């Protein structure tokens, strides 16, 4: 969960959970994973002194509901009977509860009082549909009740080409007809990628804004904020049908200093919230030493490639370009182990150090879009301690990564080829920096990471 006092700058507040439902460890050992599955499209609501977060997980095919009296938790987990794609909760003023959901066809189902299942003989009906759209029908539901009217905000594509488009339908009752249509069809001049999917929010000074997103290539989906006005009870998005380049916002805490969502780390202050693991972490196989400023990964199982490695520690990458550096001590690697710095996605790039016939070698891992993994021929180095650097350029969906290494703080040396990154549904997250170590032959080896440095576009040169 992130918080903001002006809708532009954001910082981390808490995690709702650390683990959801464990994936069978045997599946990971046999080369399977659930990338592109897991939690999708959360709905956050506040009602009568309690916060609610609802979402589905595509691997378990369950609908989860977390509740808390405070935004920073603790959060209590329960399940809602059924599977509700992109579900959105509604607490109506008469005490009845609903969930709106679906793709292509958008449905509403009334829930029972304790939100555990559909209400017996409760409301259940189709609201709108776009099931014949050859590109993308309606999904991404957000239902809100504003001044006596019910509004459903949806995303879909234009029918004649791929173009994310925001739609809104409204009615004065949940039993009545929902009317409306598209409210935003604009790509901001960026590669034909439309801005859509999300809801609207009002601020204490009475202004309205929409928080949507735009597919931006390998870096992922970028949040887009735009103003909303009203005409005859219907929302008007942006200015003259477009997302303005600049908008006016006001902070409820002027001068507030936000903690950055990404950044460097000397590992001396615990595991900062800017980091996330790529699998459920296994505390038996990683160690954070604040006194030494190190993060150490010990290999748990033999892996075919780094996406199977447990305890890989990741951070978001930033648009339009960014870079990261880290120092790796490989003295405890076992034969065949690989450790280093990666651009984590299914088509990943990584620069690392391995132990081959008792010698240390630097190499680049280059996972192609077709699934083929190329490794550069290892370059023998005399030191077991190495600095690695990875640069990523996402501007105008260029989506390229470059890898470097250096010995004894000398010059940065390029290694491997320029790597093409992609945003694909098999991982369905933006590309991330990752610190990894995995075993290719035997378990029990380890690598020690220190002095992680993060650079944004203004610092790269």
N, C-alpha and C positions, 0 to 999 in steps of 0.2 A: 504494500500500500504506500502510495506517495501522497504528499500534501503540498498545497500551494496557497499563498495568500493573494495571488494576482492572476492565476490561471496560466501564467507564462513560465515562471520559475518553479521547479519542483524539487523535493527532497524525499528521502526514504523515511518512513515512519516505522514499519514493522513488516514481518512476514506473517501471513495468516496460518501457514503450516510449514513445517520442515520436511515432512514426508506425508504422502497422501495414502495410497494403498501400495504396498511394496510389489514391484515386479519380481517375478520368480528369478532368483539368482542363477538358477540352472539355465534359464533362457539366455542370459547374458553370456554365460560360459560357452554356450553352444552357438554363439554368433548372432543371436537375435537381440532386438532392442525395441523401444517404443517411441523413438524419435518421431515427431509429427503427430503424436497422440496426446495423452495427458489432458491437462486442463485447458479449456477454451472459453473465451467470451464471458467473463464474469459480470454479474449484475450486482451492484452495490446500492443498498437502500438503508434509510434510517427511518424508524417508525416507533413511536411511543417509547422513547428512551433506549432503543436497542438498534444496533447495526446488524444488517443481514448481507451475506455474500452468497450468491447462488451461481453454480456453474456445472457443466457436464465434463466428464473425462472420457475421451473417445476410446481409450484402451479398456476401461472397466465397463463402459456403457452404463454408467451410473450418473445420477444427478445429486450433487452435494450441496448442503446448506450449512454455512458457518455463521454463528451468532456471537455477539459480544456486547456488553454494556459500554465498553470503551473502544475507541478506534484502534488503540495499540494493544488490545487483547486483555486477558487471554480469550481465544476463540474456541467455541465448542462446535464439534462436528456432528451432523446427522445426515440422513439421506432422505430424499423425496422420491417416493415410488414413481417409477417411469423415467423416460429419457427425453429431455426437452432441449432440442438443438438451439443454441444461442438464446437461452431463456432469459426473460426479464420479469422481475417481480413487480406486482402492484398491490399495495395495501389501500383499499378504498375507504372512504369516509364512513361507510355504513358497517365497517368491521369485517367485510368479506375480503378474501385474499385470492389472488389470481397469478397465473404465470402465462406469458405470451411467448411463443416460440415457433420454430419451424424453418424449413428452407423450401423455396418455391411456394409452398402454401403456409400461411401464417395463421396459427390457431391460438385460441385462448382457452385455458382450463382453470376452473375454480378449484382451489386447494382447501383442505380442511383447516380447522382452527389452529392446530399445532404444526401445520406445514409439513406433514409427513407423507401425504398421499392426496390424490384427487378427492374432492368432496363428493360423497354419494349423492346422486341426482343433482349435482351442481352444474353450473353453466359450462358448456363445452361446445365451441362452435368455430367454424372457419371465418376469419375476418377479411383477408385479402389474399390474392394468389397471383403468381407470375410463373406458373409451372411450365409454360411453353417457351420460355426464354431460352434460346440455344446457347447463350453465354453464361448467365447467372441469374437465377430467379431471386425473389426477395429472401433475405435472411438478415442476421444481425439485429434482432428486435430490441428496441428500447421503448417501453410504454411509460407514459407519464400523464398524470391528471393535472391540468392547469386551468384554473378559473372555470371549473365545471365541465370542461371538455376532456375527452380522452384522446391522446395523441400517440401514434405508433410511428417511430422513426426506423427506417429500413435502408439497406443497401441492395442494389441490383446492378446489372450491366445494361448498357444500351443493347438493343437486339441485333443491330447490324454490325457491331464490332465490340471488342473488349474495351469497356470504359466504365469504371466504377461510378455509380450515380446515387445520390441520396434522395430518398423519397419520404413523404409524410402523409399519413391518413388520419382523419379524426372523425369523432362522432360525439354527440351529447349523451349517449348511453352505450353500454357494452352490448346490449341486445340490438341496437340500431345499425344502420348501414354506415360503414366507414368510407369516406370520400376523400379524395386528394390526388396526389401524384408527385412527380419529381420536383424537388426544391433546390437542387444544386447539381449541375453537370459542368465541371470545370477541372482542368488538369494543371492550372497555374503555369501553363506553357512547359510542363515537365514530362516529356517522353510519352504523352498520351495516357498517363496514369491518373485516373480521376480521384478526387477527394470525396470520401464517403465512409459511412458506418460510424455511428455514435449517437449520442443524445444531446440534450441541451440543458443549460443550467443558468439560474438567475443569481446575481450577485446582490450584496446588501444594499447597493445604491440603485437597484431596480433595473439594471441592464441585463440583457440575455446574450449568451454565447453558445455556440456549438463546438464540441470537441470531437473532431473526426480524425481520419488518418489517410495517408497517401502511401501506396506502394512505391518504394524508392530503390528498387533493385536489391542487391545483396546485403545492404545495410539493414534492410527490413522495412517496417512500416513506421512512418514518421507522423507524430501527432500534429494536427493542424487546428488552430483556434481561429474562429471567425465570428463576427457579430451576427445577431439575430434580432430582427424587428418583427412587428405584428401588423397584419392588415386583415380586418374582418375575421378575427379569431384564428387566422392561419399564419404560420411562421414564414418569414422571408429571410432566406439565408444569404449572407454576404452583401455585396454592393453591385447592383445591376447584373445579378446572376453570377458574379465571380467572387473568388476569394481575394480580399484586398491584401496587398503586400504589407501594409502596416495598419495596426488597429490601436485604439486607445483602451488601456486597462488601468484600473486603480487598485492599489494594494491596501488590504486591511491592516497590514503591518509594515508601513513604510520604513525602509532602511534595514529590514530583516536580512540577515546573512544566511543563505541556504548552504547546506552541506552538499557537495557535488555528487551526482549520480555515478560518475566514473572518475578515475584518477589514480595517481601513483600510490604506492604503499611500501613502507619499509618493514611491514609485518611486526611492528613493535607495539601495536595497539589492539591486539585481538584480530579476529576475522571481521573486517569492515563490511557493512551491509551492501556495498557496491559489488561484492563478489557473489557469484552463484555457482553451485556445482552442476555438472552436466548429467549426473545420475544421483540417485539417493546416496548421500555420502556414507562411507564406512569409516567411522572414527578409529578403528583398529589400524588403519593403513594410511593415515596422514597425521602429521604432528606440526603444530604451530608453536614455535619457540620465540616468545616475545623478547626474551632477554638477548637472544642472538639475532633476532630479526630474520627468521627463516621459516619457510613452509616446506615441509618434506613429504614426499609421496613415496610409499613403499608398494611394490607391485603385489597384487592379490591373486591374479590368475594370468595365464598365458593368453595373449590377445592376438587377433589377426591384424588389427590396426587400431589407431588411437581412439576412434569413436567408441570402442568397447572398454576403454580404460576407465576405471573407477577413480573418483576423487579429483578429476580434472577440474581446475578452478578457473572460472571464466568471468569476464566483464564485457559489457556492451561495447560495441564500436560506435564511433560518432561520425555523422555526416558533416561536411562533405569528404573529409579525409582525416586520418589519425595514424598514430604509430605507437608502438610499445617496445620496451626493452626490458630484459631481465638477465640476471646473472645466475648460472646453473653450476652447481658443484656435482660432478658425475663420479666422484671417487668411489661411491658405493654401488655403482651399476654392476649388474651381472652380464654375462655374455649374451649379446643380442638385444638387451634393453635399449629403449629409445626414450629420451627425455628432452623437452624443449618448450618452444613457444609456437602456438598455432593460431591460425584464423579458422575458428571452429564452425563448420557446417558440413553437409554431406560431401561437398566437393572442396575439401579443405586443403589449405597450404600449411606447412609447418617447417620450421628449421630446428634441428636438434643435434644431440650428440649421442653416439652409440658406442658400445664396446664390441670390437670385432677382432677375433684372434688375439685377445689380450691388449689390443691397442685402441686408443680413442680416435674416433672419426666423426667429423661433422658432415651432415647430409641434409637435403631438403626432401620432404614428402610432398608429392603433388598428386592429389586425388582428382581425377578428371570427371567431367559431367557424365561420361558414359560408365563411370564406376571403376575404371582402371586406375590402379595406384602405381605411380612411377616414383622411384627413388633415385636421386642423383648418386653417382658413384662417390663413396665416402672419401673425404679428404682427411688424411691422417694429421692429427695435431698432437703436440707434445704435452699439453696441459689437460688436466681433468676438469679445470674450471674455465667456463666460456661465457661470453656475453652474446646474447642473441637480440636481434631487432627485426621487427616485422612492420611494414608500412602498407596501408590500404587506401586506395583512391576510389571513392564512390561517386564522385561528381558526374552528373548527367548519365548515371548508370554505367560508368566506365568499369567499375567493379574489378579492380586489379590489386593483387598483393605482390609484394616483393620481400625477399628474405635476405638477411645479412648476419654475419658473425664477426667477432673479433677476439684476438688472443692478447692477454696482458695489456688491455686498454689501448691497443694500437688502433690502426685505421679500420673502419668498417669495410668488410669484404663481401661483395654480393655472392650469392650461391643459388644455383638452380635457375629456373626460368621465371618470367613474369607469369603469375598464376591468375586465371580467370575465375572469379567468384560468381555464385548464383544464389538467388532466393527461390527455393523450391519447396513443394509441399511435403517432401520426405522428412525435413526437419522443421519447417514452418516457423522458424525464428530468424531474426537478423543475425548476420555474422558476428562472432564474438572472439575476443582474444582469449586464449586458453593456455594454462600451464599444465603440462601433462608428463606422465611417465608410465610406460607400459612394458611388459615383458613379452618377448617373442619366443623364448626358449625355456626359461625356468623362473619361478617366482622368488620373491624375497629381496631383490635388489631395490635400490632407492636412489632418488635424486633430491637435492636440496636447492630451493629457489630463494633468492634474496634480491633486494633493490629493484622492485618492479617500478618502471617509469612509464607514464602515460602522457602522450603528446597530442594536442588537437591541431587543427589546420594552421593556426597562427604560430605554432611552436615548431613545426616539422622542419622548416628551413634552418 
